[in-house]
Each structure stands twice: as C-alpha cells, then as structure tokens.
Amino acid sequence: MRLVFLFDVDNTLLDTDRVTADLRAFVTNRIGAEQGQMFFALFEKHRAEMGYADYLGALERYRDANPHHAEITQVSLFLLNYHFANRLFPGALDAVEHAKTLGTTVILSDGDVVFQPFKIENAGLWEEFNGNVLIYIHKERELAAIQERFPADHYIMMDDKLRILDAMKKVWGNRLTTVFVRQGHYAHDPKHLAGFMPADVTLEHIADLLGYDAETLVAASHRAADK
C-alpha cells in the first residue's frame, strides 16, 4: 500500500505560539506597548481573515495605518533573523523520520507565498522533507492537486486544527486517517473544536507518532468509517 504522510507545520511541527510570544515581546520592547497592541490587533484580524498567521501581511497593514513609523522595519529584521529551527517541537524531526520508514512524507501547509517558504526552510524542514512542500491558501480545498502531485492508496494527515481534518475527511473518507495533534492554542480552544467530527487518532504531542505503525494508522481510519 502506498502511504503518504501529510504534515501541517504551524503548531504541528513548529511551535508557532512560542514564535508569536517572542515576537510580541520584541514588538512591545521596540515600538512600545500601545503601538504593539495596535500591531497585534491587526495581526489577529488578518489571521482571522486569511486562516493562517501572516506576519508580512500584518506588517503591511500596520505600515498602511502608520506610514511614518519607521521603527516597524525592526520587526521585519527580527522575523528574517529568527532561528525557527529552535522552535521545532521536541521529537518533531524524529516523528518525520519515523513516517519516512512507512511512506512518503510531505509538508501540507497554509500560508503566504514568501514568508511561509522562508520559515519552513529556515527551520530545516524543507531539507528534511526533501523538497516535498505544498503551501496553499486553503489546503483543505486542494485535495485533487495533492492527489495529482503525490498519488497514494492512503493518506495520513497531521494537523492541530479539527476544522481542517474534518473538511478533508468529508472528501477522502476512509482513504484518509486524520491525526489531531493537540498542540497550540487552536487545539485547546473550545470554539475551534465544537461542531467537527473527532479525528481518527489524537496525539498529545507530535513525538507520540513514534508509537504508531502503518497498519494501526490505516486501521484507525476504517474503524471510524464503520461507526
């Protein structure tokens, strides 16, 4: 059986909440608490609209609102010089290496077309996945494109958002095993959990994937379909 493992990045392999906390501290220190609150209000509004964290989009919105506030460029430099590899979750690379012994591994991420690839490469994930990186605006709407690029008998998708897993499961059915990784704020916020079907497998940490073999993961999908 040809297996393809699809890995989300933010709050699945990479502790993006920690990145945001570091950014928040830097912004507050460099441009002040009041301006920092304005920036993060724009950041959260933009994230809600786009469905993913878009740092560059938020910076552009801030600059549009504050065209003479030159200090905001320091935030750009902070992000470009940030060592994202230091924010990988413990055991994240071990989980990817384990999946490689079972099938093909692919990054499947939402994000912008500039900073998200940079972040993935900076974290060492582009090389880890041998260039198998797909970045879409709404990845759950791109299943046909995923199948064309990486054909498989069965897919295993790891994500911290039940909404994404639920949408993909409705299309692929028991060809897909959904793995809910309970890391990050989305995975623990009741409003992001309500109304979606439970995942086939739930992991408290991405490193817990090491405890699963291919047969168990595939069987989990069929058990869910039989309920």
C-alpha positions in Angstrom: 0.0 0.0 0.0 1.3 3.4 -1.0 1.1 5.7 2.0 1.6 9.5 2.0 2.0 11.3 5.3 0.9 14.9 5.2 2.3 17.2 7.9 1.0 20.6 8.8 3.7 23.0 10.0 2.4 25.6 12.4 1.7 24.2 15.9 2.2 20.7 14.5 5.9 20.6 13.8 6.8 24.2 14.7 5.8 25.8 18.0 4.3 28.9 16.3 2.7 30.1 19.6 6.2 30.4 21.0 7.3 32.3 17.9 4.3 34.7 18.3 5.2 35.2 22.0 8.8 36.1 21.2 7.5 38.5 18.5 5.1 40.1 20.9 7.9 40.7 23.5 10.1 42.2 20.8 7.4 44.4 19.4 6.4 45.7 22.8 10.1 46.5 23.6 10.9 48.2 20.3 7.8 50.2 19.3 6.0 50.4 22.7 3.1 48.8 24.3 0.4 51.0 22.7 1.7 50.6 19.2 2.4 46.9 19.9 -1.2 46.4 20.8 -2.2 48.0 17.5 0.1 45.8 15.5 -1.2 42.6 17.1 -4.8 43.7 16.7 -4.1 44.0 13.0 -2.2 40.7 13.1 -5.1 38.8 14.7 -7.7 40.4 12.4 -5.6 39.4 9.4 -5.1 35.9 10.7 -8.9 35.5 11.2 -9.5 36.7 7.6 -6.8 34.5 6.0 -7.0 31.5 8.2 -3.3 31.4 9.0 -0.7 33.6 10.6 0.6 36.1 8.0 3.3 38.2 9.6 4.2 40.1 6.5 0.6 40.9 5.7 0.1 42.3 9.3 3.3 44.4 8.9 2.0 45.8 5.6 -1.4 46.7 7.3 0.5 48.4 10.2 2.6 50.4 7.7 -0.5 51.5 5.8 -2.0 52.7 9.1 1.3 54.3 10.3 3.3 55.3 7.2 5.8 57.4 9.2 6.6 54.9 11.9 10.0 53.7 10.6 10.7 51.6 13.7 8.4 48.8 12.3 11.2 47.8 10.0 13.0 46.4 13.1 10.2 43.9 13.4 10.8 42.8 9.8 14.5 42.2 10.6 13.6 40.3 13.8 11.5 37.9 11.7 14.1 37.5 9.0 16.8 36.7 11.5 14.7 34.5 13.8 16.0 30.9 14.2 12.9 28.9 13.6 14.8 25.6 13.9 15.0 26.4 17.7 11.2 26.3 17.9 10.6 22.8 16.5 8.6 20.7 18.9 10.6 18.1 20.8 10.6 14.9 18.7 9.2 16.6 15.6 12.1 15.5 13.4 12.0 12.0 14.9 8.3 11.8 14.0 9.1 12.7 10.4 11.9 10.2 10.2 9.6 7.5 11.6 7.0 8.4 8.9 9.7 8.1 6.2 10.1 4.5 7.1 6.4 3.9 6.4 5.7 6.0 3.3 6.3 9.3 1.6 6.4 12.5 3.8 5.0 15.8 2.6 4.5 19.2 4.2 1.0 20.4 3.6 0.7 24.0 4.9 -1.4 27.1 4.6 0.5 30.4 4.3 1.7 33.3 2.3 3.9 32.8 -0.8 7.0 34.5 0.6 7.4 34.1 4.4 6.0 30.7 4.8 8.5 29.0 2.5 11.3 31.0 4.2 10.1 29.9 7.6 9.9 26.2 6.5 13.4 26.4 5.0 14.9 28.3 8.0 13.5 25.6 10.3 15.3 22.9 8.4 12.1 21.4 7.2 12.5 21.9 3.5 15.6 19.7 3.5 14.0 17.3 6.0 11.1 16.7 3.6 13.4 16.5 0.5 11.6 19.4 -1.1 8.1 17.8 -0.8 6.5 21.0 0.3 3.0 22.2 -0.6 1.8 25.6 0.5 -1.8 26.7 -0.3 -4.1 29.5 0.8 -6.7 26.9 1.8 -5.1 23.4 1.8 -8.4 21.6 2.5 -9.7 22.8 -0.9 -6.7 21.4 -2.8 -7.1 17.7 -2.4 -7.3 17.0 -6.1 -4.0 18.8 -6.6 -2.4 16.9 -3.7 -3.5 13.6 -5.2 -2.0 14.6 -8.6 1.3 15.5 -7.0 1.5 12.7 -4.6 -0.7 9.8 -5.6 -1.3 7.2 -2.8 -3.6 4.4 -1.7 -4.0 6.0 1.7 -3.2 9.4 3.2 -2.4 10.3 6.8 -2.9 13.9 7.7 -1.5 15.5 10.9 -2.8 18.9 12.0 -3.7 20.9 15.0 -7.0 22.1 13.6 -10.0 19.8 13.7 -11.7 22.1 11.1 -9.0 21.1 8.5 -9.2 17.4 9.4 -13.0 17.4 9.3 -13.1 19.0 5.8 -10.5 16.6 4.4 -12.2 13.6 5.9 -15.5 14.5 4.3 -13.9 14.4 0.9 -11.5 11.5 1.2 -13.4 9.3 3.6 -11.6 6.1 4.7 -8.8 6.8 2.3 -7.6 9.3 4.9 -6.6 8.9 8.5 -6.9 12.1 10.4 -4.4 12.7 13.2 -5.3 15.5 15.6 -2.1 16.9 17.3 -3.2 18.7 20.4 -0.6 21.3 20.4 -1.1 25.1 20.3 -4.0 27.4 21.0 -6.3 26.1 18.3 -6.1 22.6 19.6 -7.4 23.6 23.1 -9.9 26.4 22.2 -13.5 25.1 22.6 -14.7 27.3 19.8 -12.3 25.7 17.4 -13.3 22.2 18.5 -17.1 22.4 18.5 -19.1 21.1 15.6 -16.3 19.0 14.0 -16.1 15.2 13.9 -13.4 13.7 16.1 -10.1 12.7 14.5 -9.3 9.1 13.8 -6.2 9.4 16.1 -5.4 12.0 18.7 -1.8 12.8 19.8 -0.9 15.0 22.7 2.5 15.6 21.2 3.8 15.1 17.6 6.5 12.8 19.0 3.8 10.4 20.0 3.6 9.4 16.3 6.6 7.1 17.0 4.2 4.8 18.8 2.2 4.0 15.7 2.9 1.7 12.8 1.3 1.9 9.3 -1.2 -0.9 10.0 -2.6 0.8 13.1 -2.9 4.2 11.4 -4.7 2.8 8.4 -7.0 0.6 10.5 -8.0 3.7 12.6 -9.5 5.3 9.5 -11.6 2.2 8.7 -12.8 1.9 12.2 -14.0 5.5 12.2 -15.8 4.8 8.9 -17.6 1.8 10.3 -19.1 3.7 13.2 
